[in-house]
Amino acid sequence: MPAQKIAVALVVEPANKAGELPYWAASWRADGRPVKRRLGPAWLAPKGSADAKENGRTFGRDGNWVARKGRVPTHALDESDARRQAEDLQAGWAEQVKAQERDRARKAQTFRMLARGWQADRLKRGKHKDSTATDVAYTLAEPGVAHKRGDGESRGLVMRRLGDRPAHEITYADIEELLDEYDELGRAGRTINKVRSNLRAIFKYGMDPRNGWNLESNPAVWTEKRVEAGSGGVRFFEIEQVEAIAHAAATGAWRADPVQSTQNRRQLTLENEQEENEQLAELIRFAAYTGLRQSELVVLQWSDINVKERTATVERALSGATIGAPKSGKTRVVPLGAPAFDALRRLRRRPNFTHPDDYVFATLAGDRPDASALRRRYGQARDAAGVPPLTFHGLRHTAASLFIRKMDVQIVKTIMGHSTIKTTERYLHAVRAADLVDKVTEALTPASVSEEDRLVDQVRALDSDARKRLLEQIAVAA
């Protein structure tokens, strides 16, 4: 059934100044309220004036205006033009109101509502066995819900991060950040992939037109499947592999067609592409050699870098579209080793965006990097380098694994900003057995005699006269 057409009336409003034309306005009612919008100068003249048409149609509340003589100039409107504009204006206004209503409705449709609808649908259709339903319920539990067994409570990671968000606004980067959080808590690749699978199914349900959600895309589809390692611990890159990825980025090997001919291409385009290539390379190095999270990297500013002390202060992070405190809620200061510091020095040579308030890893327009684009470019550079398919978060694992080979666990915890020492201890497997040979040998060698004990033994071995002379010499020296 077509929507009922709303009647639009033409209204004449007086001129702003003497000698000027009056104005046409469109008037209608919507939801019981009057709406009025001005259209433009009206080709009308005061009734009875020399400019008014004889026996012309009158307008205005009291009929004080009459169609004006002569051809209508381009800046003015006669009745037919004004009526056409009024109807177009009202139709556009109505469509805008509908769009706003749809937007409000979509914002009210949170991920929590979508997920609960999907859960109910799966159970109703018998698609979830009891064990599957239990796993799903645990994954989608609210924060703080008590476990059925034991005294623990659910972290509710999915609902805490996505629950109140409008379902249609959730992006690929949002879901990657959520999966990274599971990763950082030490969850196995298989567990993370189960969460990923559930999210893909939930958004697929929302895209099905039969379910009334009308989602346009499934952001979970583009997330990367985690490596399901057995008991090998956290996977990470060696330094040579990091440099291979950085090289693939710097040379443009990550681009769709890195070998395309430079003929007929503008020099500025080539320069811009090379600047993007080099920045991607330095960002990858900096991530792998500092352990900063992606959410911290994209909002890092030059004012956060202390060149004299060679440190970076991490006091903000990006969550969705909002910049707030880091994940731990605390500011931390990260030491910059030579590889990371050199990466910053090379970036500082660029011709712009090097002021204190500029982003360290600014785009060509000076904005912060887009999280989704950054993950995609990293993945392309990684694949071009031929290294294991670790996610961008694998660069953070790399930093922690390299640090723990040479530093105390507590120091690594502080640098990485881990909430507990247990998180940091996950990287202890990265300590090479070959590096521990000398320490193991020392541990298996009988305790060596101290210098003091050796002197005492030597003194006891002397005869009485020699011992007396030695003690006299010590007394004189004292």
C-alpha positions in Angstrom: 0.0 0.0 0.0 1.6 3.3 -1.1 2.3 5.9 1.6 -0.3 8.7 1.9 0.8 11.9 0.2 1.1 14.8 2.5 -0.5 18.1 1.4 2.0 20.9 1.0 0.8 24.5 1.1 2.5 27.6 -0.4 2.9 30.5 2.0 4.0 34.0 1.2 6.3 35.7 3.7 7.1 39.4 3.6 10.4 40.8 2.2 13.3 41.3 4.5 13.8 44.9 3.2 11.7 47.5 1.5 11.7 47.2 -2.2 12.7 43.5 -2.2 10.5 40.6 -3.3 8.5 38.6 -0.8 9.4 34.9 -0.2 7.7 31.7 -1.0 7.7 29.1 1.8 6.4 25.5 1.9 4.2 24.5 4.8 3.0 21.0 5.8 2.2 19.0 8.9 4.2 16.0 10.1 3.2 13.9 13.2 0.8 16.6 14.2 3.5 19.4 14.1 3.7 22.2 11.6 6.8 22.3 9.3 7.8 25.3 7.3 10.7 25.8 4.9 11.6 28.9 2.9 12.0 28.4 -0.8 13.1 31.6 -2.5 12.0 35.1 -3.8 8.4 35.1 -5.0 7.5 36.8 -8.3 4.6 38.7 -6.7 3.6 42.3 -6.3 1.4 44.0 -3.7 -2.3 43.9 -4.7 -3.4 47.1 -6.5 0.2 48.1 -7.3 1.3 49.0 -10.9 3.4 45.8 -11.0 0.5 43.5 -10.2 -1.2 41.6 -13.0 -4.8 42.6 -13.6 -7.3 40.0 -12.3 -4.3 37.9 -11.3 -4.5 35.2 -8.7 -4.0 36.5 -5.1 -1.7 34.9 -2.5 -1.0 35.3 1.1 -3.2 35.0 4.2 -5.2 38.1 3.4 -4.8 38.0 -0.4 -2.4 40.9 -0.4 -0.1 39.6 -3.1 -0.8 39.1 -6.8 1.3 37.5 -9.6 3.7 40.1 -10.9 3.8 41.3 -14.6 6.7 40.4 -16.9 9.0 37.4 -17.4 10.1 35.7 -14.2 13.9 36.3 -13.6 16.2 33.4 -12.8 16.5 34.4 -9.2 12.8 34.4 -8.5 10.0 31.7 -8.5 6.5 31.9 -9.9 3.7 29.8 -8.4 4.4 26.6 -10.5 8.1 26.7 -9.8 7.5 27.3 -6.1 4.9 24.5 -5.9 7.3 22.0 -7.6 10.1 22.9 -5.3 7.8 22.7 -2.3 6.8 19.2 -3.2 10.4 18.1 -3.8 11.5 19.7 -0.6 8.8 17.9 1.4 9.5 14.6 -0.2 13.3 15.0 0.5 12.5 16.0 4.1 10.2 13.0 4.5 12.9 10.6 3.2 15.5 12.2 5.5 13.2 11.7 8.5 12.7 8.0 7.5 16.5 7.6 7.2 17.0 9.1 10.6 14.3 6.8 12.0 16.0 3.8 10.3 19.4 4.9 11.7 17.9 5.2 15.2 16.4 1.8 14.9 19.7 0.3 13.7 21.6 1.9 16.6 19.1 0.3 19.0 19.8 -3.1 17.5 22.9 -4.0 19.5 25.2 -6.9 19.0 23.8 -8.4 22.3 20.3 -8.5 20.7 21.7 -10.0 17.5 23.7 -12.7 19.4 20.8 -13.6 21.7 18.5 -13.9 18.6 21.0 -16.2 16.9 21.3 -18.3 20.1 17.5 -18.7 20.3 17.2 -19.5 16.6 19.9 -22.3 16.8 18.3 -23.9 19.8 14.8 -23.6 18.3 16.0 -25.3 15.1 18.0 -27.9 17.0 21.2 -26.8 15.4 23.2 -26.8 18.6 23.9 -30.0 20.6 24.0 -29.7 24.3 27.8 -29.4 24.4 27.8 -26.8 21.6 25.1 -24.8 23.3 27.1 -24.8 26.5 30.3 -23.6 24.7 28.3 -20.8 23.0 26.7 -19.8 26.2 30.1 -19.5 27.9 31.5 -17.5 24.9 28.5 -15.1 25.0 28.2 -14.8 28.8 28.0 -11.4 30.3 30.9 -10.1 32.4 30.9 -11.2 36.0 28.5 -14.1 35.5 29.5 -16.9 37.9 30.7 -20.2 36.5 28.5 -23.2 37.0 31.4 -24.9 38.6 33.9 -23.4 41.0 34.1 -19.9 42.3 35.2 -18.2 39.1 33.4 -15.5 37.1 33.1 -15.1 33.3 35.3 -12.4 31.8 32.6 -11.9 29.2 35.1 -10.6 26.7 32.7 -10.7 23.7 29.9 -8.9 25.4 32.1 -6.5 27.3 33.7 -5.4 24.0 30.8 -5.7 21.6 27.6 -6.2 23.5 26.3 -2.6 23.6 27.6 -1.7 20.1 25.1 -1.3 17.3 25.5 -4.5 15.3 25.8 -2.8 11.9 28.7 -0.6 13.2 31.0 -3.4 14.2 34.0 -3.7 11.9 36.6 -6.2 11.0 39.2 -4.3 13.1 36.9 -4.5 16.2 36.7 -8.3 16.0 40.4 -8.6 15.4 41.1 -6.6 18.5 38.7 -8.9 20.4 40.5 -12.0 19.2 43.9 -10.3 20.0 42.6 -9.9 23.6 41.9 -13.7 23.8 45.4 -14.2 22.3 47.0 -12.0 24.9 45.3 -13.9 27.7 46.9 -17.0 26.5 43.9 -18.7 25.1 44.8 -21.6 22.7 44.4 -21.0 18.9 41.6 -23.6 18.8 39.7 -21.7 21.5 40.1 -18.4 19.6 39.0 -20.0 16.4 35.8 -21.2 18.1 35.0 -17.7 19.1 35.7 -16.5 15.6 33.5 -19.2 14.2 30.6 -18.2 16.5 31.0 -14.5 15.5 30.9 -15.4 11.8 27.7 -17.4 12.3 26.1 -14.6 14.3 26.7 -12.0 11.6 25.7 -14.4 8.9 22.4 -14.8 10.7 22.1 -10.9 10.7 22.7 -10.8 7.0 19.9 -13.2 6.2 16.9 -11.0 5.1 14.5 -13.5 6.6 15.7 -12.5 10.1 15.0 -8.8 9.8 18.4 -7.4 10.7 19.4 -6.5 7.1 23.2 -6.3 7.9 25.1 -5.5 4.8 28.3 -7.4 5.5 29.9 -10.0 7.8 33.0 -8.3 9.5 34.1 -11.6 11.0 34.7 -13.2 7.6 37.9 -11.2 7.0 39.5 -12.0 10.3 42.5 -14.4 10.2 42.2 -17.9 11.5 44.6 -18.5 14.4 47.3 -21.2 14.2 46.3 -24.2 16.3 49.6 -25.2 17.8 49.8 -28.2 20.0 52.0 -27.6 23.0 54.5 -25.4 21.3 53.5 -22.3 23.2 53.1 -18.8 21.7 54.3 -18.5 18.1 56.6 -15.6 17.2 59.0 -14.4 14.5 62.8 -14.4 14.7 64.5 -11.2 13.9 65.5 -12.4 10.4 61.8 -13.0 9.7 60.8 -9.5 11.0 63.3 -8.0 8.7 62.1 -10.1 5.8 58.5 -8.7 6.3 59.9 -5.2 6.6 61.8 -5.6 3.4 58.7 -6.9 1.6 56.9 -3.8 2.8 59.7 -1.3 1.9 60.0 -2.6 -1.6 56.3 -2.6 -2.3 56.1 -6.4 -2.7 52.9 -6.3 -0.6 51.0 -4.3 -3.3 48.8 -6.1 -5.7 51.0 -5.3 -8.7 54.4 -4.3 -7.4 56.2 -4.8 -10.7 53.9 -2.7 -12.8 55.5 -0.4 -15.3 56.3 3.1 -14.1 55.6 4.6 -17.5 52.6 6.9 -17.8 52.5 7.1 -14.0 52.9 10.4 -12.3 56.1 10.9 -10.3 54.1 12.2 -7.3 52.1 8.9 -7.2 55.3 6.9 -7.2 56.8 9.0 -4.4 53.6 8.7 -2.3 53.6 4.9 -2.8 57.2 4.7 -1.7 56.5 6.8 1.4 53.7 4.4 2.3 56.0 1.4 1.7 58.8 2.8 3.9 56.4 3.8 6.7 54.8 0.3 6.7 58.2 -1.3 7.0 59.3 0.9 9.9 55.9 0.4 11.7 56.4 -3.4 11.4 59.9 -3.1 12.9 58.8 -0.8 15.6 55.9 -3.1 16.6 58.1 -6.2 16.7 60.9 -4.5 18.6 58.8 -2.6 21.2 55.8 -4.9 21.7 53.3 -2.0 21.4 49.7 -3.1 20.6 48.3 -2.0 17.3 45.8 0.1 19.2 48.7 2.0 20.8 50.8 2.3 17.7 48.2 4.0 15.6 47.8 6.9 18.1 51.4 7.3 19.0 52.6 10.9 18.6 56.0 12.4 18.4 55.5 14.1 21.7 55.5 10.6 23.2 59.0 10.0 22.1 61.9 11.0 24.4 64.9 11.2 22.0 67.4 11.9 24.8 66.4 8.9 26.9 65.4 6.8 24.0 62.0 5.9 25.4 58.3 5.9 24.2 55.5 6.8 26.6 52.4 4.8 26.0 49.5 6.7 27.6 46.6 6.3 25.0 45.1 3.6 22.8 42.4 3.4 20.2 39.3 1.4 21.1 36.8 1.3 18.2 36.7 5.0 17.2 37.5 6.3 20.7 41.0 7.3 22.0 41.3 6.4 25.7 43.7 4.9 28.2 45.8 1.8 27.2 44.3 -1.6 27.8 46.0 -1.9 31.2 44.6 1.4 32.2 48.1 2.6 33.1 50.7 4.7 31.4 54.0 2.8 30.8 57.4 3.9 29.4 58.9 1.6 26.9 62.7 1.5 26.2 63.6 1.8 22.6 66.4 -0.5 21.5 68.6 0.4 18.6 66.4 -1.3 15.9 63.3 0.5 17.1 65.0 3.8 17.6 66.6 3.7 14.2 63.2 3.0 12.7 62.0 6.3 14.3 65.0 8.2 13.1 64.3 7.1 9.5 60.7 8.1 9.8 61.6 11.5 11.1 63.3 12.3 7.8 60.0 12.6 6.0 59.1 16.2 4.9 56.0 16.6 7.0 54.0 15.5 10.0 56.9 15.6 12.4 55.6 18.1 14.9 54.9 17.0 18.5 51.1 16.6 18.0 51.5 14.7 14.7 51.1 10.9 14.6 54.4 9.0 14.3 52.8 6.7 11.8 50.7 9.3 10.0 49.0 8.7 6.6 49.9 10.8 3.6 47.1 13.1 4.8 48.4 13.3 8.3 45.7 11.1 9.8 46.2 8.1 12.0 46.4 4.8 10.2 43.2 2.8 9.6 43.3 -0.4 11.7 41.7 -2.6 9.0 44.0 -1.3 6.2 47.1 -1.7 8.4 46.2 -5.3 9.2 45.6 -6.1 5.6 48.8 -4.5 4.4 50.8 -6.3 7.1 49.3 -9.6 6.0 50.2 -8.9 2.4 53.8 -8.1 3.3 54.0 -11.1 5.6 52.8 -13.4 2.8 55.1 -11.8 0.3 58.0 -12.5 2.7 57.1 -16.2 2.9 57.1 -16.4 6.7 54.6 -18.2 9.0 51.1 -16.8 8.8 51.0 -15.0 12.2 48.6 -12.2 12.8 49.7 -8.6 13.4 49.4 -9.4 17.1 52.2 -11.9 16.5 54.6 -8.9 16.3 53.8 -8.2 20.0 54.4 -11.9 20.8 57.7 -11.5 19.0 58.9 -8.6 21.1 58.0 -10.4 24.4 59.7 -13.6 23.2 62.9 -11.8 22.2 63.0 -9.7 25.4 62.6 -12.7 27.8 65.7 -14.3 26.3 67.9 -11.6 27.9 65.7 -10.0 30.6 64.0 -10.8 33.9 60.4 -11.9 33.6 59.2 -9.0 35.9 61.1 -6.4 33.7 59.4 -7.9 30.5 56.0 -7.7 32.2 56.6 -4.0 32.9 57.7 -3.2 29.3 54.8 -5.1 27.8 52.2 -3.7 30.1 50.9 -7.2 31.1 48.3 -7.2 33.9 49.7 -10.3 35.5 53.1 -12.1 35.6 51.3 -15.3 34.4 50.8 -13.6 31.0 54.5 -12.9 30.7 55.5 -16.4 31.8 53.8 -17.7 28.6 56.9 -16.5 26.7 59.5 -18.5 28.8 59.5 -21.2 26.2 61.2 -18.8 23.9 64.4 -19.0 25.9 66.8 -21.0 23.7 68.1 -24.2 25.3 71.5 -23.6 23.7 71.7 -20.2 25.5 71.4 -22.0 28.8 74.2 -24.6 28.4 76.7 -22.5 30.4 74.2 -21.9 33.2 73.3 -25.6 33.4 77.0 -26.5 33.4 77.5 -24.1 36.3 74.6 -25.5 38.2 75.9 -29.0 37.8 79.5 -28.1 39.0 80.3 -28.5 42.7 80.2 -25.2 44.5 83.5 -23.4 44.0 85.5 -22.5 47.1 85.4 -18.8 47.9 88.5 -16.7 47.9 88.2 -16.1 51.7 87.9 -19.8 52.4 90.9 -20.5 50.2 93.1 -18.0 52.2 92.0 -19.6 55.5 93.0 -23.0 54.2 96.4 -21.7 53.1 97.0 -20.1 56.5 96.1 -23.4 58.3 98.6 -25.2 56.1 101.5 -23.1 57.3 103.7 -24.2 60.3 103.4 -22.3 63.5 106.4 -19.9 62.8 105.3 -19.0 59.3 101.8 -18.5 60.5 103.1 -16.1 63.2 105.1 -14.1 60.8 102.1 -13.8 58.4 99.8 -12.6 61.1 102.5 -10.0 62.2 102.7 -8.7 58.6 98.9 -8.4 58.4 98.8 -6.5 61.7 101.5 -4.0 60.6 99.7 -3.5 57.2 96.5 -2.8 59.1 
